[in-house]
């Protein structure tokens, strides 16, 4: 798996994820000190909303120009926006309008960038599940180091250095992606609306995909969306360490996902996701720091395993020529609810005590898991597809075969067993 292309892509994702992991803590502490919970919530909501608005066009451009090109351009935009925020903090408290404008521009770039994340994996790796698990471990390590580093830097050096380092991570990411060599896409010319309609048709044809996204709206609005603004204020100075524990749990979940290949990946991921209930629950109960960290380790492990199962299912069930557009629709649906939840965090904190709200978030998280397991296409989806996808019956492959768009490599052969001849 560790080819030149995958190594460069892995480096690009890891360094940019480190900067991303630092930003929630930096925003919660730096912006929160000046503008409060509502200020943090509105900035995060603008970032998320702009990402949702432009992510569909990012999918179209990625299928037309190639995901690598679009991702490099998005990194360049974020170098400028994060550098501007760093300069603004250097002069004292930055104008809130500037924070909103840069959040909008940075979110737009993130929306253009995100569809290519899924689209690049099959281009640079032969085994998508293993690649996704390794990338999730890298994300977890950055979640382990980034929040703690950001918390220390904000308290000792201020937000200027944090935002400047974030701009530097996008620069390194752009250089690594520039060195990746993948084939340019070859497609018949079509207008943007036709591309969007094709992507929507492919998305709608997969009942397991749109049903999960529909459930995920509630997850975004009531669980993960308001979590950062509310939990950062409840936990206080220990917030960075608690987020580091979440990253440690994500490392464990990624390691499990490398080895474990369930026959029904989404069903197994949904069962594992039940462990995430511990994240808002431990905060809501006012648990001591060791219990908080233990709950976040469990939640991080659950979240990582679900994420790998979901990403691999998308990459292996969608044709490569429409993968970026379909990814754009599913990502847009996933984060739309998060934007609403972030925007409502401030008003909700005025009406309901934050710990009470987080207790409700834990209840909703349990309900989301139950809803996912009640959806038949989610329970039935295997590595080779299930009946009912787009009205067509897809033949099931043997459970020991793992499908990859780039290469169909039998699991037995990857583990060192000789390949057996099959009678035609």
C-alpha positions, 0 to 999 in steps of 0.5 A: 500500500505504501506506494509513492502516491499513497505516501505523499497523499498520506503526508498531505492529509496528516499535516493538514489534519494536524492544523484542523485538529488545532482549530476547534480548540483555538477558536473555542478559547481565543474567540470565546474569550472575546465573543463568548459561546454565541461568537464561537457558535456563529463562526463555526456555523458560517464555516460549516454552512459555506462548506455545505453550500459549495461542496456539491460544486466541489464534487462536480469540479473534482470529477471534471478536473480531478480531485488532486487539482481541486484540493490543491486550489482549496489549500491555497485559499486556506493558506490566505484565510488562516494567515489573515486571521493570524495577522488580525489577532496580532493587532489585538481583538480581531473584528468579528466581521473579519472572522465571519468573512474568513470563516466563509472563505475557509469553509468554501475551500473546505467544501471544494476540498472534501469530495476529493478526499474520498475520490483520491483514496481509490486512486492511490491505494489498492485496498480502500478499507486498509487505507481508510483505517490508516488515514483514520489513525493519522487523523486520530494521532493529530486529534491526540496532539493537535488539541493539547498543542493548541491549548498550550500555545493559546495560553502561552503564545496566543492565537497568532502562532496557532493560526500561523501554524495552521496556514503552514500546514495547508502549504505543506499539504498543497506541496505534497498533493502537487507531487502526487501523480494520478491519471487525469479524468476523461469525461464527455463534456456536460454542463454543471446542472447535468453533472449535478443531476447525475450525481443526485440520481446516483445518490438517490439510487442507493437507499442505504446511503440516503437513509443514513444521511437522513438519520445523520441530520439529527446527529448533526443538529443535536449531538456533534454540532453543539458539542464543541461550543457547549463542552468547551465551556463546561470542561474549561481548562481541561478541554484540550486534554479531553479532546486528546483522549478522543484522539487516542480512542480514534487511534484504537478504532482505526487499528481495529478497523485495519484487522476486522472486516465484518461481512456487514460493515455498516451494521457493525459500524452502527453497533460500534457507534453506540460507544459514542454515547459516552462522549456527551454523557460524561460531560453532562454528568460533570464527571472528573477528568479521568472519567471524562477522558475514559468516556472520550477514548471509548467514543473516539474508538466507536467513531473511528470504526464507524467512519472507516466502515462508512467511507469504505462502503461509499468508495466501493459501492459507487462507480469511480466516474461519479464518486466525487459527486456522490461523495459531495451529496453525502458529505453535504447531507452529513454536515448540514445538520452540524451547521444548524447545531453550531448556530443554535448552540449560543441561543440554546445555552441561554434557554437550557443549561449546557449540561442538560442539553448535553444529556439530551445529546447523549439520548439522541445519540442512542436513538440514532444508533437504534434508527440505523440498525432498524434500516434494512438496507443498512443492516444488509449491505455487504462488501458486494452490494445488496438487493434493492440498490437503485431497484436492481439486484446486485450479486453478492460476492463471497464474504472473503472477497473484498471489492476495490475499484482499483484492484479486486484482490482476494483477502486470502491472497493478501494474507499470504494464502495461495490463490485458488483456481475457480472453475468457470 
